[in-house]
Amino acid sequence: MHFTTCPLDCFDGCSIAVTKELKLKGNKAHPITQGYLCHHLNHFHTFERIEEPRYLGQSIKMEEALTILQEKLNTYEPSRTLFFKGSGNLGIMQGVTKQFFASHRAVLASGSLCDEAGDAGVCEGRGANLCLSPLHVKDAEVVILWGRNPTVTNSHMLPSLKGKTLIVIDPVKIDLSHHADLHIQIKPRGDLYLALLLCRLVAMEEMEDHAFLNERTLNYKDFLDFISGIPMRKLLDKAHVNLDEIGALLHLIKGKKVSILVGIGVQKYSFGHSVLRAIDAFGAMLGLFGKVGCGVGYLSNSGFGYSLPFKVDAKKEPLPIVDFGKYDFVFIQGGNPLNQMPCTSKVEEGLDKSKCIVYFGLHENETSARAHLIIPAKTFLAKNDVKLSYGHPFVGRMPKIVESPIGISEYDLTQTLLAAFGHDSLESEEAIIEKVIASNSVEKDGFLISKTYEDLPYEKTFYTKSGKFEFMDEFDDDFEDEEGFYLIAAKQNKSLNSQFVTDEYLYVPLCLGLEQEERVRLTNRYGTCEYAVMPTAILRDDCLLLYSGAKNANRLTPHAMSQEGNCATYQEMKVRLEKVT
């Protein structure tokens, strides 16, 4: 039996036991995995993968593919060369390819399609973005799921929710809302206003933790003056909630140990950083930070405290709005911009202008279909790596378990290119990985854990310059509310972004009177697309839903970026709906 760690982009960072037959099982001894795995890992071997390199549609040998890659890199100017990396694999060694492209003086796409707006807001208030793991949440009395659906995205959190008072804040009736003590079916874009409303009412009801506010925060009085100047009716209308719901929430949390688990949906807007700052402010007013069973958890900075080996000095372009058309040579690693990036028409237009597109990854997708050169990667079982999770503090070793003739690892590809272009070679994989682990890890009960979490998150300090929590004092919301429906993007069990099994239905509220499989057209200023519908009772009457990876969904999303953090703003628009006759 061998042990490794799941590299996929989710909170759980599962510890895996691998049998001699390469069957994957949950590691029963691991404090998080506790013997079970998610759908993706249970079906890992069933997903078709790229097995041979291809050039202009013809299968070739790996040696030939690497020769062509070197020739193309020599052909085009480095300043006209773009490196674009996806986040489907979160192993530390996946970033090694940046070493070559930085040395080559290429341009790197930098930022996130996912979570960086929220991360920016967390860091503005706390100085660093630390996680609330399932082991911390199990000591809570009340758990608030704010735009987060652990059943789909964080299954190993579920045992920690048992027996808790559960509050769900989400425009969608997720499965857990049916078992919740309270579900506030908030309007999209309303999270900022709900958080500020809660802050306002906490002060009015004298529920603040004054000792915490006096000793561990800055500018609380200024924050209170700021939110007191916002009309209460505006906050209620923007969130589309009523005072009875807010009163019920405050009653359920009063005097309790509260953990607030926040998902990425709340910050898919231009002011996404302000949403997290406002939710954090609510937590700070209640004194939730640095206490057992309490806190606010988002997608944490998994590398906090570690010496990460692949920080490079290079020219960078914001990833969510990168213009592929500016580059002759585009190298895409583990990403699928033709499905995942906002404003598909802009992405298509740009890639059409590129003279050579290289796709380096595991699975076929819309982007690999457009690439000139395709280089298969190795799976996590066939290469060395280490995983730092953004959902818990455990460090996951990922040793090579099987030799495979298919694909090439990121490390071997990088070493090949560095040598071919006369750059210094890297240290061994083992040396790089061990340096990362040694920089901020300690062994605890037989498992490696980040030293940062030897104490409770924020128990001794915040990581701002002042060492204190810093409240927000402004926000900028310039969104013009148009007619139409809010279009929500959500995760689902069988897919991971655009990977694996995607759901192509458009989910619509029952009030529209549409029948299953009827065809409709969605239109807005950015584009148009058609879907078969699936009526559902889980949506507000003003919302439509597409699951992550649905074909053509990003023809409707804006070519725009968040105010803070280089992050996409997928829900910063509305759509019109009409039947297709």
Sequence and secondary structure as in RCSB ss.txt:
>XXXX:A:sequence
MHFTTCPLDCFDGCSIAVTKELKLKGNKAHPITQGYLCHHLNHFHTFERIEEPRYLGQSIKMEEALTILQEKLNT
YEPSRTLFFKGSGNLGIMQGVTKQFFASHRAVLASGSLCDEAGDAGVCEGRGANLCLSPLHVKDAEVVILWGRNP
TVTNSHMLPSLKGKTLIVIDPVKIDLSHHADLHIQIKPRGDLYLALLLCRLVAMEEMEDHAFLNERTLNYKDFLD
FISGIPMRKLLDKAHVNLDEIGALLHLIKGKKVSILVGIGVQKYSFGHSVLRAIDAFGAMLGLFGKVGCGVGYLS
NSGFGYSLPFKVDAKKEPLPIVDFGKYDFVFIQGGNPLNQMPCTSKVEEGLDKSKCIVYFGLHENETSARAHLII
PAKTFLAKNDVKLSYGHPFVGRMPKIVESPIGISEYDLTQTLLAAFGHDSLESEEAIIEKVIASNSVEKDGFLIS
KTYEDLPYEKTFYTKSGKFEFMDEFDDDFEDEEGFYLIAAKQNKSLNSQFVTDEYLYVPLCLGLEQEERVRLTNR
YGTCEYAVMPTAILRDDCLLLYSGAKNANRLTPHAMSQEGNCATYQEMKVRLEKVT
>XXXX:A:secstr
 EEEE  BSSS   EEEE TT  EEE TTSTTTTT   HHHHTGGGS    S EETTEE  HHHHHHHHHHHHHH
S GGGEEEEE  SB BGGGGGHHHHHHHTT EEEESBSSSHHHHHHHHHHHSS     HHHHTT SEEEEES  H
HHH GGGHHHHTTSEEEEE SB  GGGGG SEEE   TT HHHHHHHHHHHHHHTT   HHHHHHHEESHHHHHH
HHHTS HHHHHHHHT  HHHHHHHHHHHTTS EEEEE GGGG STTHHHHHHHHHHHHHHTT TTSTT EEE S 
 TTTTS  TT    EEEEGGG  GGG SEEEEES  HHHHSS HHHHHHHHHH SEEEEEESS  HHHHH SEEE
EB  GGGS EEEE SSSSBEEEE      SS B HHHHHHHHHHHTT      HHHHHHHHHHHHEEEETTEEEE
GGGGS TTSS  SSTTSSEE            SSEEEEEE  TTEETTEES    EEEEGGG   TT EEEEEET
TEEEEEEEEEESSB TTEEEEETT TTGGGSS S B SSSSBB TTS EEEEEE  
